[in-house]
Amino acid sequence: MPAKTRHIGAMHVVTNRIRRGEKEYTATLLRRSYRQDGKVKKETLANLSHLPAEAIDAIRRVLAGESLMSADDAFEIERSLPAGHVNAALIMARRLGLAELLDPRSSRDRDLCMAMIVSRVISPGSKLSTVRSLGQSTLASELGVEGVDEDDLYAAMDWLYERQARIEDRLAKRHLNVGEMVLYDVSSSYFEGRACPLGKLGYSRDGQKNLPQIVYGLLCDKHGRPVSIEVFSGETHDDKTLPAQVRKVKDRFGLARVTVVTDRGMVTKANIETLTRTEGVSWITALKAPTIKKLVRDGIFQPSLFDQQNLGEITDVNEFPGERLIVCRNPLVGAQRARKRTLLLDATEQELAAIKTRVDKGTLLGSAQIGLAVGPALKRFHVKKHFDIHISDMEFTYQRKQEQIDTEAALDGFYILRTNHTAAEVPAGDVVRTYKNLEQAERAFRSLKGPDLQIRPIHHHLENRVRSHVLICMLAYYLTWHLKAAWKPLLFTDENRPENDDPVAKAVRSPEAETKARTKQTTDGGTAHSYQTLLSELATQTRNRTRLAGRTDTFEKLTQPTALQAQALKLTTNAPVVIK
């Protein structure tokens, strides 16, 4: 008999569902349909039920006439740019109305300044570095500033400098209320180059004694948000910067009443007189060490009275009429200073002993040569004042000034605050807490100078460019301050720092913050981050430009955020901000 002819018909995939009782069974079959003797016949060719769903889908699509290829063949990723950190910074900037702070009217200069501010937050560097880094993330395209060069940025900096006063006025209106305190402190940063008239040699806080520097004074609200920054030439003493800030607060910001909280470096007789004469201005500051020693010599301040207490008030109607002097004693700070003094004295004495051994052996002779050896040893640890030195051609002796050391040690841990607030206006404990709030300004300087914003070294030659650079850094810190506040749940930062009942005692952390530090995890079990590592994590979310195979058109798509990235963006979007 001839072999039976097998009819090849159209194949297709069918899924059958059969219910038996309460259970439902699914079978996916490969079948074909064909016509025989005028009738449509169906035949099952294979049971596909054991295959994964994607394989079944692929078979179904091939049978429908589609041409399948791998994802690598179908798509080509032309470029991938970091985007997550840019998105977070821009979300916060828009919620803060940062662009409107610069200027209510939209312009290319405003966009360029926003690019410099945000770039300073996510990738700080020089203006040449900024030009290059703008294209290394999605920032340039988000702000529409692709293809800019250094000259474009310099022109935008000039535009920004002209608006500094109005920007600061808007910030003051947002964050400074009548009767509130204003934090003021001073720092400095060094130059590379000697062409700028502002760059002068002065007291360097950067340890760069041989490089010119600028001095800048920062005004913050009581929470540490920056409101204003002013640049002075590098040789300017701290106290010379304060009068300008008082005028700014009263005349420009129009605050009828304000409390200026400032460091002891700003305390001079002339400045106190200026503050006292200015109507509506109160102040809180601290006494310098020589003044405290004079109070001890005059019998007005007796440290022994504070053996059993750490807070009290004294008066000196002759030197400080109309003022309150609030004495604070912190035993932990006192013990730390005592340990440090002992270490410095011991280290100096060890070097002096080595010099004495050389003199006694006759290998170092002559008063001039001995003096050349002794001088650096005394200066190295800054305790020269505590040693009596005798040098002759054949002899070298030294001894500690123990009585002087004991007198200084008696003041370890003590500091004295001064204010013209009455006790009814501000109790002693609140004066201490208010003064300690200067920590917020110091934190701002650490952020400005550290890896967050890198304000130094300064490379600009023109005065206005230097001032504009410092303003950009301040505005970048304004944005950074709000990002850090929003991301507290993800950072090692204490989210709910408790207020210590004892205002003089060392600040304590909440149990949650202690747990974070110990476990390196957040309260919800995630990994705790520093601000910098969180920015780096956000930067791993990229925006990809993809091209379809065989076509020229492209599309862009963000990668799916990780759980951490999604949480950070949610916190950024929902964080409370102050807008007036």
C-alpha positions in Angstrom: 0.0 0.0 0.0 1.3 3.5 -0.7 2.5 5.5 2.4 -0.1 7.7 3.9 0.4 11.3 3.0 0.8 13.6 5.9 -0.9 16.9 5.4 1.0 20.0 6.6 -1.4 22.7 7.8 -1.1 26.0 9.7 0.4 25.5 13.1 -0.7 27.5 16.2 -0.5 27.5 19.9 -3.6 26.9 22.0 -4.1 27.0 25.8 -6.8 24.8 27.2 -8.2 25.3 30.7 -10.1 22.4 32.3 -11.9 22.7 35.6 -12.3 19.5 37.7 -14.0 20.3 40.9 -12.4 23.3 42.6 -9.1 22.9 40.6 -8.3 24.3 37.2 -5.7 22.6 34.9 -4.0 24.4 32.1 -2.4 22.7 29.0 -0.6 24.6 26.3 -0.4 22.6 23.0 1.2 23.1 19.6 -1.5 22.1 17.1 -2.0 22.2 13.3 -5.1 22.6 11.3 -5.6 21.0 7.8 -8.4 20.2 5.4 -9.1 16.6 4.4 -11.9 15.4 2.3 -13.5 18.8 2.5 -13.4 18.8 6.3 -11.1 20.8 8.7 -9.0 18.5 10.8 -6.9 19.4 13.9 -3.9 17.5 15.2 -1.8 18.0 18.4 1.9 18.0 17.5 3.5 18.7 21.0 2.6 19.5 24.6 4.3 22.8 25.4 3.1 23.0 29.0 6.5 22.3 30.5 8.1 25.2 28.7 8.6 28.6 30.4 6.1 31.3 29.5 8.6 33.4 27.5 9.5 30.4 25.4 5.8 29.7 24.7 5.4 33.4 23.8 8.3 33.2 21.4 6.8 30.2 19.6 3.5 31.9 19.4 5.1 35.0 17.8 7.2 33.1 15.3 4.1 31.2 14.2 2.3 34.5 13.8 5.1 35.6 11.3 7.3 37.7 13.5 11.1 37.7 13.1 12.7 37.3 16.5 16.1 38.5 17.5 18.0 38.9 20.8 17.8 42.1 22.8 21.4 42.8 22.0 20.6 42.6 18.2 17.3 44.6 18.5 18.6 47.5 20.6 21.9 49.5 20.8 22.5 51.7 23.8 24.3 54.7 22.3 25.1 56.5 25.6 24.5 56.1 29.3 24.6 59.1 31.6 24.4 59.3 35.5 21.0 60.8 36.3 19.7 59.9 39.7 21.8 62.5 41.7 20.9 65.2 39.1 17.2 64.4 39.5 17.3 64.5 43.3 19.2 67.8 43.3 16.9 69.4 40.7 13.7 68.2 42.5 14.9 69.9 45.7 16.1 73.0 43.8 12.7 73.4 42.2 10.8 72.8 45.4 13.0 75.6 47.0 12.3 77.9 44.1 16.1 78.3 43.8 15.9 79.6 40.2 13.4 82.3 41.2 15.7 83.3 44.1 18.3 84.1 41.6 15.9 86.1 39.4 12.2 85.9 38.9 12.6 86.0 35.1 13.8 83.0 33.1 17.1 83.6 31.2 20.0 81.7 29.9 22.3 83.3 32.5 19.9 82.0 35.2 20.1 78.5 33.7 23.9 78.6 33.6 24.0 79.8 37.3 21.7 76.9 38.2 24.0 74.5 36.4 27.0 75.8 38.3 25.2 75.6 41.7 23.9 72.0 41.1 27.2 71.0 39.6 28.9 72.2 42.7 26.6 69.9 44.7 27.0 66.8 42.7 30.6 67.2 41.3 32.5 70.2 42.7 35.4 71.5 40.7 36.9 74.4 38.8 34.9 76.2 36.1 36.9 74.3 33.4 36.1 71.1 35.3 32.4 72.2 35.4 32.3 72.7 31.7 33.5 69.1 31.2 31.4 67.5 33.9 28.1 69.1 32.7 28.2 66.7 29.7 29.1 63.7 31.9 25.7 63.6 33.5 22.2 64.6 32.5 22.5 68.0 34.1 23.3 70.0 30.9 20.3 68.5 29.0 18.0 68.9 32.0 18.8 72.7 32.1 19.2 73.1 28.4 22.8 74.3 28.6 24.6 71.8 26.4 27.8 73.0 24.7 28.7 75.8 27.0 32.3 76.9 27.5 34.2 78.7 30.3 33.5 82.2 28.9 29.7 81.4 29.1 30.1 80.5 32.8 32.2 83.6 33.6 29.6 85.9 32.0 26.9 84.2 34.0 29.0 84.7 37.2 29.1 88.4 36.4 25.3 88.4 36.0 24.9 86.6 39.3 27.2 89.0 41.2 25.0 91.9 40.2 22.0 90.2 41.9 23.7 89.1 45.1 22.0 91.7 47.4 18.6 90.9 46.0 19.2 87.1 46.4 20.2 87.6 50.1 17.2 89.9 50.7 14.9 87.1 49.5 16.6 84.5 51.6 16.4 86.8 54.7 12.7 87.3 54.0 12.2 83.5 54.0 14.2 82.6 57.0 14.8 85.5 59.4 11.8 86.6 61.5 11.8 89.6 63.8 13.2 88.8 67.2 15.0 85.7 66.1 18.7 85.0 66.4 21.2 85.3 63.6 24.4 83.1 63.6 27.5 84.8 62.3 31.0 83.4 61.9 34.1 83.9 59.8 36.5 81.6 57.9 39.1 81.9 55.1 40.2 80.1 52.0 43.4 80.3 50.1 44.3 81.3 46.5 46.3 79.8 43.7 47.8 82.8 42.1 48.5 86.4 43.2 46.7 88.5 40.7 43.5 89.2 42.7 43.5 92.3 44.9 41.4 90.4 47.5 44.1 87.8 48.0 46.3 88.8 50.9 48.4 87.0 53.5 46.6 86.7 56.8 45.7 84.2 59.5 45.2 81.0 57.6 42.6 78.6 58.8 43.8 76.2 56.0 47.3 75.9 57.2 48.6 77.6 54.1 50.6 80.5 55.7 52.5 81.4 52.5 49.6 81.6 50.2 47.2 84.6 49.8 43.7 84.1 51.0 40.3 85.7 51.3 38.2 86.0 54.5 34.4 85.5 54.3 31.7 86.0 56.9 28.6 83.8 56.8 25.2 84.7 58.2 22.8 81.8 59.0 19.4 81.5 60.6 19.1 79.6 63.9 18.8 76.3 62.0 22.1 76.8 60.1 20.5 77.7 56.7 22.8 80.2 55.0 21.3 83.6 54.3 24.2 85.9 53.3 27.9 85.7 52.7 30.4 88.6 52.4 34.0 88.5 51.1 36.8 90.5 52.7 40.5 90.8 51.7 42.7 88.2 53.3 44.4 90.3 55.9 41.1 91.4 57.5 40.8 90.6 61.2 37.6 88.8 62.2 36.3 91.6 64.4 36.5 94.1 61.5 33.8 92.1 59.6 31.1 92.4 62.2 29.9 96.0 61.9 29.0 95.4 58.2 26.8 92.4 59.2 25.0 94.5 61.9 24.2 97.2 59.3 23.0 94.5 56.8 20.7 92.9 59.3 19.2 96.2 60.4 19.2 98.3 57.2 18.9 95.8 54.4 16.9 93.0 56.0 14.8 95.4 58.0 14.7 93.4 61.3 13.4 95.6 64.1 14.7 93.2 66.7 17.4 90.6 66.3 19.9 88.6 68.4 23.4 88.3 66.9 25.3 85.2 68.0 28.9 85.4 67.3 32.3 83.8 68.3 34.7 85.4 70.8 37.0 86.3 67.9 34.6 89.1 67.0 34.6 90.5 70.5 36.2 93.9 70.8 35.3 97.0 72.8 34.4 98.9 69.6 32.2 96.1 68.3 30.3 95.7 71.6 29.7 99.5 71.6 28.4 99.2 68.0 26.1 96.4 69.0 24.9 98.2 72.1 24.3 101.5 70.3 22.2 99.8 67.5 18.6 99.9 68.5 16.9 96.5 68.6 20.1 94.5 68.5 20.9 92.0 71.3 24.0 89.8 71.3 25.4 86.6 72.7 29.2 85.9 72.6 32.0 84.6 74.8 35.0 86.0 76.6 38.5 85.4 75.5 41.0 83.5 77.7 43.0 86.5 78.8 39.8 88.3 80.0 38.8 85.2 82.0 42.2 85.1 83.6 41.9 88.8 84.5 38.5 88.1 86.2 40.3 85.4 88.2 43.1 87.8 89.3 40.5 90.5 90.2 38.6 88.0 92.4 35.4 88.3 90.4 35.5 84.8 89.1 36.5 82.0 91.6 36.7 78.6 89.8 36.6 76.7 93.1 33.0 77.9 93.6 32.0 75.7 90.6 33.3 72.4 91.9 29.8 71.3 92.5 27.9 73.1 89.8 28.5 73.7 86.1 26.4 76.8 85.4 26.2 80.2 87.2 26.3 83.9 86.7 28.7 86.6 87.9 28.8 90.4 87.4 31.5 92.9 86.8 29.8 96.3 86.8 33.1 98.1 86.1 34.3 96.2 83.0 30.9 94.8 81.8 28.2 97.2 82.9 24.7 96.2 81.9 25.8 92.7 80.9 25.4 89.2 82.2 28.4 86.9 82.5 27.4 83.2 82.4 30.0 80.8 83.7 30.0 77.3 82.2 32.1 74.3 83.3 32.4 71.1 81.2 34.4 68.5 83.1 34.8 66.4 79.9 36.4 69.3 78.0 38.5 70.1 81.1 39.9 66.5 81.2 40.6 66.6 77.5 42.5 69.8 77.8 44.5 68.5 80.8 45.5 65.3 78.8 46.5 67.4 75.8 48.6 69.8 77.9 50.4 66.9 79.6 51.2 65.3 76.3 52.5 68.5 74.8 54.6 69.3 77.9 56.0 65.7 78.0 56.9 65.9 74.2 58.6 69.2 74.6 60.5 68.1 77.7 61.7 65.0 75.8 63.2 67.1 73.1 64.8 69.5 75.6 66.3 66.5 77.5 67.9 65.3 74.3 69.4 68.7 73.8 70.7 68.8 77.4 72.3 65.4 76.9 74.3 66.8 73.9 75.3 69.9 75.9 76.4 67.8 78.9 78.5 65.5 76.6 80.1 68.5 75.0 78.8 67.8 71.5 76.8 71.0 71.5 78.5 74.1 72.8 78.1 77.9 72.6 75.0 79.8 73.6 74.2 80.7 70.0 74.3 77.0 68.8 72.4 75.8 71.8 69.7 78.5 71.3 69.3 77.4 67.7 68.6 73.9 68.8 66.3 74.9 71.7 64.1 77.4 69.7 62.4 74.9 67.4 61.9 72.4 70.2 60.0 75.0 72.3 57.9 76.2 69.3 57.0 72.8 68.0 54.2 72.1 70.5 53.3 75.7 71.5 54.1 75.4 75.2 57.1 77.7 75.4 55.4 79.9 78.0 55.4 77.0 80.5 59.2 76.5 80.6 62.0 78.5 82.2 65.1 78.2 80.1 68.8 79.1 80.9 71.5 78.9 78.3 75.2 79.7 78.5 78.2 78.7 76.4 78.7 75.5 78.4 75.4 74.8 80.1 71.7 74.4 79.3 69.0 73.9 82.0 65.2 74.0 81.9 62.3 73.5 84.2 58.5 73.7 84.1 56.7 76.8 85.5 54.6 74.5 87.6 52.7 77.3 89.4 51.8 78.9 86.0 50.7 75.5 84.7 48.5 74.9 87.7 46.9 78.3 87.4 46.0 77.6 83.8 44.9 74.0 84.6 42.4 75.5 87.2 40.5 77.0 84.3 40.3 73.8 82.2 36.7 73.2 81.0 35.6 76.7 81.9 34.1 79.3 79.4 32.2 82.4 80.1 29.4 83.8 77.9 28.4 87.4 77.8 25.1 88.9 76.7 23.0 92.0 77.1 19.8 90.0 77.3 18.1 90.2 80.7 17.4 87.0 82.6 13.7 87.5 82.1 14.3 87.6 78.3 16.7 84.7 78.0 17.4 82.4 81.0 21.0 81.3 81.5 20.4 77.8 80.1 18.9 79.2 76.9 21.9 81.6 76.5 24.2 78.5 76.6 22.1 76.6 74.1 21.9 79.6 71.8 25.7 80.1 71.8 26.2 76.4 71.2 24.1 76.8 68.0 27.1 78.4 66.4 28.0 74.8 65.7 25.7 75.1 62.7 27.8 77.8 61.1 30.9 75.8 61.8 29.2 72.8 60.1 28.6 75.1 57.1 32.3 75.9 56.8 33.2 72.2 57.0 30.8 71.5 54.1 32.0 74.5 52.1 35.7 73.5 52.5 35.4 69.7 52.5 34.5 67.2 49.8 30.9 68.4 49.7 31.5 71.7 47.9 35.3 72.3 47.7 35.3 76.1 47.8 39.1 76.1 47.8 41.6 76.6 46.3 40.3 79.7 44.5 41.6 80.4 41.0 39.7 83.5 39.9 41.7 86.8 39.4 38.9 89.4 39.3 37.3 90.6 42.6 33.7 90.2 41.4 34.4 86.7 40.1 35.8 85.7 43.5 32.7 87.1 45.2 30.5 85.3 42.7 32.3 82.0 43.2 31.8 82.3 47.0 28.1 83.1 46.5 27.7 80.1 44.2 29.2 77.9 46.9 26.9 79.4 49.5 23.8 78.7 47.4 25.1 75.2 46.8 25.3 74.8 50.5 21.8 76.1 50.8 20.7 73.2 48.5 23.0 70.7 50.3 21.5 71.7 53.7 18.0 70.8 52.5 19.1 67.6 50.8 20.8 66.4 54.0 17.8 67.4 56.1 15.5 65.4 53.7 17.8 62.3 53.7 18.3 62.0 57.4 16.5 58.6 57.6 19.1 57.3 55.1 22.2 58.9 56.7 24.1 58.4 59.9 22.6 61.7 61.0 20.6 61.8 64.2 16.9 62.2 63.1 15.6 63.2 66.5 18.5 64.6 68.5 17.2 65.0 72.1 17.6 68.3 73.9 19.9 67.8 76.9 18.4 68.9 80.2 21.8 70.2 81.2 22.7 72.9 78.6 26.4 72.7 79.5 26.8 69.0 79.3 28.0 67.2 76.1 25.2 66.7 73.5 23.8 63.2 73.5 22.5 61.2 70.6 19.1 59.5 70.4 18.9 55.7 70.9 18.1 55.4 67.1 21.3 57.2 66.2 23.3 55.0 68.5 21.8 52.0 66.8 22.6 53.4 63.4 26.2 53.9 64.4 26.6 50.5 65.9 24.8 48.4 63.2 25.5 50.6 60.2 21.9 50.2 59.3 18.9 52.6 59.1 15.8 52.2 61.3 14.1 50.2 58.5 17.0 47.8 58.1 18.7 49.4 55.1 22.4 50.3 54.8 23.1 53.7 56.5 25.1 56.1 54.3 27.2 59.2 54.5 26.0 62.1 52.3 28.7 61.5 49.8 28.1 57.7 49.4 24.4 58.3 49.1 25.1 60.8 46.2 27.3 58.1 44.6 24.5 55.5 44.9 22.0 57.9 43.3 24.4 58.5 40.4 24.2 54.8 39.4 20.7 55.4 38.2 21.4 56.3 34.5 19.5 57.6 31.6 20.1 55.5 28.5 19.8 56.7 24.9 18.8 53.6 22.8 18.5 53.1 19.1 16.4 50.4 17.4 18.2 48.0 15.1 18.2 49.2 11.5 16.8 52.6 12.3 18.3 56.0 13.1 15.7 57.3 15.6 16.4 56.9 19.3 14.6 57.1 22.6 15.7 57.8 26.2 14.8 55.9 29.3 15.8 55.9 32.9 16.9 52.7 34.5 14.5 51.4 37.1 15.5 52.9 40.5 16.7 50.6 43.3 14.8 50.5 46.5 17.4 53.0 48.0 17.2 55.4 45.0 13.4 55.3 45.1 13.3 56.1 48.8 15.8 58.9 48.5 13.7 60.5 45.7 10.6 60.1 47.7 12.2 61.8 50.7 13.4 64.6 48.4 9.9 65.1 47.0 8.1 65.1 50.4 10.6 66.9 52.6 9.2 70.1 54.2 10.7 73.3 52.9 10.2 77.0 53.8 9.0 79.2 50.9 7.6 82.7 51.5 
